[in-house]
Amino acid sequence: MASRILELEGVRKSYNVGTPIEVEVLHGIDLALAAGEFAALIGPSGSGKSTLLHLIGLLERPTAGRILIAGKEVDHLDEAAMTELRGRTLGFVFQFHHLLPEFTALENVMMPTLIERGRYDGAMRARAQWLLGRVGLGDALAKKPAALSGGMQQRVAIARALAVNPPMVLADEPTGNLDSHTADEIFGLMREINREVGTAFLIVTHDARLAGRCDRRIELMDGSIWA
Amino acid sequence: MPFEWVLALRFLREGRMQTALIIAGTTVGVAVIIFITALMNSLQASLAERTLSTQSHITVRAPDEAPLPVLDRQRAAVASHVEPRVQRLRSIDQWQRVFRELPSIPHVVAVSAIATGSGFAYRGNASKSIALIGVEPERYSRIVKIEDKIRTGAYRIGPGEAMIGIDLARDLGAAVGDRIRILSSEGRDDVFRITATFDLGVRDLNRRWVIMPLRSAQTLLDLPGGVTHIDLTVDDIFAAEAVAQQITARTGLTAESWMAVNSQLMAAFKNQTMTTRTVRLFLVLIVALGIASVLVVSVVQKQREIGILRAIGASPGRIKKVFLIQGGIVGSAGAAMGSGLATLMVWGASYALRQDDGSALITGQIEFSYYLAASAVAVLTGLLAAVAPARQAARMDPVEAIRYG
């Protein structure tokens, strides 16, 4: 088996810890994802999908258990180191696109690299242009998100997620508010990139039809993995 | 350009209306701070200048004669009534030595020896009480610019000549070229030809002053070779009191600065300065609150963007910096534009605000240091005002920001 990009061991997450309304959302998750894998994370609303994705995305810390990203244990990292690791190894695609409205498509795609390197340079511009060309937006570089359709915005978001060429992209309902035709396109694009570049994808989705087209389906039910 | 600057500038640029308003607010704040400071300093300077147009900056005279104790007060407690001594008209002891030494004291730029006393002026049946002012005209003109105040005649006093105030001239019915007889308090008299009349702008002085050569005054006042006062000019009028104290310490003579003589004026200046300071303080406070409130709103509006930026690798510290930079930029822009506006305001005021005599109330100049000080305060205020919003932004939980589209 190829090297593991992600490993979770007995990961638990509770909210409102120490209060009467303490609630455990994830009950001991064990999960591994191989490099270059294309996996869907499915489950009904409230099953803990988003929470799990946030833990993997280093946006939240688990209450218990271990998380390894690219073989590196993250539990003991401080905020700054987590931020750095997140910026370098993870790309995000969110349901609501979450582009920066003040910046053009090109600037949005350059943003992760700008954060990493501190200032603009020619190489990051060239890569961002290439990425936008790859997702089919070669002629929309200077447009701001407000001037783009939902599907186009999600393409920009995918290009942005790939800006630093991360080994893994986490997508939270990337097609959640797109029509089915556009959803198919976006899904197809991610699939293509996965095959071309070997980027691992973990996609949270409601859409059983799309989930079926993934290499692997991880089903979450009431905070535990079923399949 | 660093990432933090790229973001700060873009956020400000895209926040158009908010940014424009807060920079406008800061601009007005900075402009008013510079303007009132310039206005106040200009007013005080012009008021001081007017006051000093008929006064020396510092007057040095012999110390008052004090009663000498006969009993040794160390040995016995004595209940006594001390009668103050009569102050005779007398010369400064060895005044030439002091006179030579004074110019070496820092800030002193001109000295003039004066013999002054009281007397009467007679012409026909009229007799008026006067002040005899015996001066060396070249030196005295550097203390009080009488030549600027001449109404008729010319600034010139040779032996047997005198210049008199315009009101005295009217009282005596005398004009340039006429002769008047002066009788001093010491009982000596002489005749003087009037060479000029002057208007010092103060009726009391115009009614009493008779300016004559030093030697004539010495003779009339029975002070052969002596002088009663030495008048000084200093280069910084507000340093006069310190210089006067230094003179007293070095010579043992009584030295009075114009500031001590015009204590009410100085008290008014002090109050004015306090008022201006208070107004400035509140302006700074208002500007700070304005910047802070706009940035707080901006942080809330940008909650989602902050979350995204955090998710794609921006640390809390860098997010904080983005907002601090915004505060600094608003402060800097306000400082630059405020300085420009202040220049216009002061320039306009130098034309619009006129004194009774038609001269400008304030000069159109602003000292460069005001710009620097106001700008420094504005930038600092911007930065400090941004601290709380920046912290708030840095603390923002990216998950909260992302979860709800």
Interface residues (C-beta under 8 A of the other chain):
Chain A: S50 H54 G57 L59 E60 E79 A80 T83 E84 R86 G87 R88 F92 F94 Q95 F96 H98 L99 L100 P101 E102 F103 M111 P112 L114 I115 E116 G118 R119 Y120 R160 V164 D172
Chain B: M1 P2 F3 V6 R10 F11 R13 E14 R304 E305 G307 I308 L309 R310 A311 I312 G313 A314 S315 P316 G317 R318 P398 V399 I402 R403 G405
